[in-house]
Amino acid sequence: AVASADVVAAVSQATRQTLMDHFKTPVEKITIIPNGVGPHFRRITDPILLGATRNKFGLRHPLVLGVGTMEPRKNHFGLIKAFAIAQKKRGGPAMLALAGGKGWLYEETLQLVSELKLEKKVRFLGRVSELELVTLYSMADVFAFPSFFEGFGVPPIEAMACGAPVITSNTSSLPEVVGDAALLVDPNDTHALAHEILRLLEDAQLREELRQKGYERAKSYTWAESAHKMLTIYQRLYEGATDFSNEVEFT
């Protein structure tokens, strides 16, 4: 498909580089069009709605939230290990909530929680509704997304739009997507992740700084802008253009 296409739309610079490295795709065929965040992703402050979601899932604060399908690439394994370290410290998190469906090898993640005796502190929420997801982002004291690899990585931007302070990986597309609005860690270093979780929980000023930067960063990713850039591709194809490498970049 990549070889036969007239133009390839990549969601990030990292994805573009992957196409060039692994498929030898000419750079002039590739243009970058990032994903967007829906306008309903915004901070919820209604105490009734927050309380209902908290009670439904049995959550306590300080709360660390993770979002994503339960599979090895998302690194729930590392997040649980980091939480196990952080929750033993004074001022550490009381609970870790993981929202997302079951993927391949999810049983190993469940087994880890049992081995660490964290059954009362780690909640597997499964698939949640859009409203529940927005509410969870809004109530999270820390949003952690230590994924090993992402073509774009939508959850950190969704979390930012809802006012959650974000920690994510320093790999693949994630640094370019979050910019300076998140704390970055090596996803293989559970102690570093635990340290950053504790750091955020202990530093209210840092949480607020990331929250404000996150709001601004999330504004950069709208589906309307992405659609406009995609329309530009169609128009240029109609006009017979062949070089798309510098047409619709994003920063």
C-alpha positions in Angstrom: 0.0 0.0 0.0 2.8 2.4 0.9 4.7 1.6 -2.3 1.6 2.1 -4.6 0.3 5.3 -2.9 0.8 8.7 -4.5 1.1 10.2 -1.1 1.4 8.8 2.4 0.0 10.7 5.4 2.0 10.0 8.5 0.7 11.0 12.0 4.2 12.1 13.3 7.7 12.7 12.3 8.6 9.4 14.0 6.2 7.5 11.8 7.6 9.3 8.7 11.1 8.2 9.7 9.9 4.6 10.3 8.5 4.6 6.7 11.7 5.9 5.3 13.9 3.5 7.3 11.9 0.2 6.9 10.1 0.7 3.5 12.6 3.1 1.9 9.6 5.4 1.2 10.8 8.6 -0.6 10.5 11.6 1.7 8.7 13.6 -1.0 5.8 11.1 -0.8 5.2 11.6 2.9 3.4 14.4 4.6 2.6 14.7 8.3 -0.9 15.1 9.5 -1.3 14.6 13.3 -4.2 13.1 15.1 -6.6 15.4 16.9 -8.5 15.6 20.2 -12.3 15.9 20.3 -13.8 19.1 21.8 -15.5 17.0 24.5 -12.2 16.3 26.1 -12.1 19.1 28.6 -11.8 19.3 32.4 -14.8 18.2 34.4 -15.2 19.9 37.8 -18.8 18.8 38.6 -18.5 17.1 42.1 -21.5 14.9 41.5 -20.2 13.5 38.2 -16.7 13.1 39.7 -18.1 11.4 42.8 -20.3 9.1 40.8 -17.3 7.8 38.7 -15.1 7.6 41.8 -17.7 5.5 43.6 -18.5 3.3 40.6 -14.9 2.2 40.3 -14.0 2.4 44.0 -11.2 4.9 43.5 -9.1 6.8 46.1 -6.7 9.7 45.9 -3.9 10.3 45.2 -4.8 8.5 42.0 -2.5 7.5 39.1 -4.3 6.8 35.9 -3.2 4.7 32.9 -5.1 4.3 29.6 -4.6 1.8 26.8 -5.2 -1.8 25.7 -3.7 -4.2 28.1 -0.8 -5.6 26.0 3.0 -5.6 26.3 3.7 -2.6 24.1 1.7 -0.3 26.4 4.0 -1.2 29.3 1.3 -1.6 32.0 3.8 -4.1 33.5 6.4 -1.3 34.0 3.7 1.1 35.3 2.5 -1.4 37.9 6.0 -2.0 39.1 6.6 1.7 39.4 3.4 2.2 41.3 4.4 -0.7 43.6 7.6 1.3 44.4 5.9 4.7 44.7 2.9 3.6 46.9 5.3 2.5 49.7 6.7 6.0 50.0 5.3 8.7 52.2 3.0 10.9 50.1 2.8 8.2 47.5 -0.2 7.3 45.4 -3.1 5.4 47.0 -4.4 3.7 43.9 -3.6 2.9 40.2 -6.5 2.8 37.8 -6.0 1.2 34.3 -8.7 1.8 31.7 -8.7 -0.2 28.5 -9.6 -3.5 27.0 -7.8 -6.8 27.2 -5.1 -7.4 24.6 -2.6 -10.2 24.0 -0.7 -11.5 27.0 -2.9 -9.5 29.4 -2.9 -12.4 31.8 0.7 -11.7 32.8 -0.3 -8.2 33.9 -3.0 -9.6 36.1 -0.6 -12.1 37.5 1.9 -9.3 38.4 -0.7 -7.5 40.5 -1.4 -10.7 42.4 2.3 -11.4 42.9 2.9 -7.9 44.3 -0.2 -8.2 46.5 -1.7 -5.0 45.0 -5.2 -6.4 44.4 -6.8 -3.7 46.6 -4.7 -0.8 45.1 -4.8 -1.5 41.4 -8.1 -1.3 39.6 -8.6 -2.7 36.1 -11.5 -0.7 34.7 -11.8 -2.4 31.3 -13.4 -0.4 28.5 -15.0 2.7 29.7 -17.4 5.1 28.1 -16.2 8.4 26.6 -17.8 10.4 29.5 -16.2 8.1 32.0 -12.8 8.5 30.3 -13.0 12.3 30.3 -14.0 12.1 34.0 -11.2 9.8 34.9 -8.7 12.1 33.1 -10.2 15.0 35.1 -9.8 13.4 38.5 -6.4 11.9 38.0 -3.6 13.3 40.1 -1.1 11.8 37.7 -1.6 10.4 34.2 1.1 7.9 33.3 1.7 6.6 29.8 5.0 4.7 29.7 4.4 3.1 26.3 7.4 1.5 24.5 6.3 2.7 21.1 3.6 4.9 19.6 3.0 6.2 16.1 1.3 9.2 17.7 0.0 8.5 21.2 -3.4 10.1 21.7 -4.1 9.5 25.4 -1.4 11.9 26.7 -3.0 14.7 24.6 -6.5 13.8 25.8 -5.3 13.8 29.4 -3.7 17.3 28.8 -7.0 18.6 27.4 -8.7 17.4 30.6 -6.1 19.0 32.9 -4.2 16.0 34.0 -0.4 16.3 34.7 1.3 13.8 32.3 4.3 11.5 32.5 5.1 9.7 29.3 8.0 7.9 27.5 11.0 9.5 25.9 10.7 7.1 22.9 9.2 7.0 19.4 6.7 9.9 18.7 5.8 10.8 22.2 8.4 13.5 22.9 7.5 15.4 19.7 3.8 15.1 20.5 3.8 16.3 24.1 6.6 18.9 23.7 7.6 20.4 27.1 4.1 19.9 28.5 4.9 16.5 30.1 7.6 14.8 32.1 9.6 12.2 30.0 11.1 9.0 31.3 12.8 5.9 29.9 9.9 3.3 29.7 12.4 0.6 30.8 13.3 2.4 34.0 10.6 1.6 36.6 12.5 3.4 39.3 12.7 6.6 37.3 8.9 6.4 36.6 8.3 5.9 40.3 10.4 8.9 41.1 8.5 11.1 38.7 5.2 9.9 40.0 6.3 10.9 43.6 7.8 14.1 42.3 4.5 15.2 40.8 2.4 14.2 43.8 4.8 16.2 46.1 5.0 19.3 44.0 1.7 21.2 43.6 3.4 23.9 41.6 4.9 21.5 39.1 1.4 19.8 38.7 -0.1 23.2 38.0 2.6 24.2 35.6 2.2 21.0 33.6 -1.6 21.4 33.7 -1.4 24.9 32.1 1.2 23.8 29.5 -1.0 20.8 28.7 -4.0 22.9 28.0 -2.1 24.9 25.5 -0.4 21.9 23.9 -3.8 20.1 23.5 -5.1 23.1 21.5 -2.5 22.3 18.8 -4.3 19.1 17.9 -7.8 19.5 16.5 -9.6 17.2 14.1 -10.7 20.3 12.1 -7.1 21.2 11.4 -6.2 17.6 10.6 -9.2 17.5 8.1 -8.1 20.8 6.6 -4.6 19.4 6.0 -6.0 16.2 4.5 -8.2 18.2 2.2 -5.0 20.0 1.1 -3.6 16.7 0.0 -6.6 15.9 -2.1 -6.5 19.3 -3.8 -2.8 19.0 -4.6 -3.3 15.4 -6.0 -6.1 16.8 -8.2 -3.7 19.5 -9.4 -1.0 16.9 -10.2 1.5 17.8 -7.5 4.0 15.0 -6.5 6.2 16.5 -3.7 4.3 16.5 -0.4 7.2 16.5 2.0 7.0 20.2 3.1 3.3 20.9 2.6 1.5 20.3 5.9 4.1 20.0 8.7 3.2 20.5 12.3 5.2 21.6 15.3 
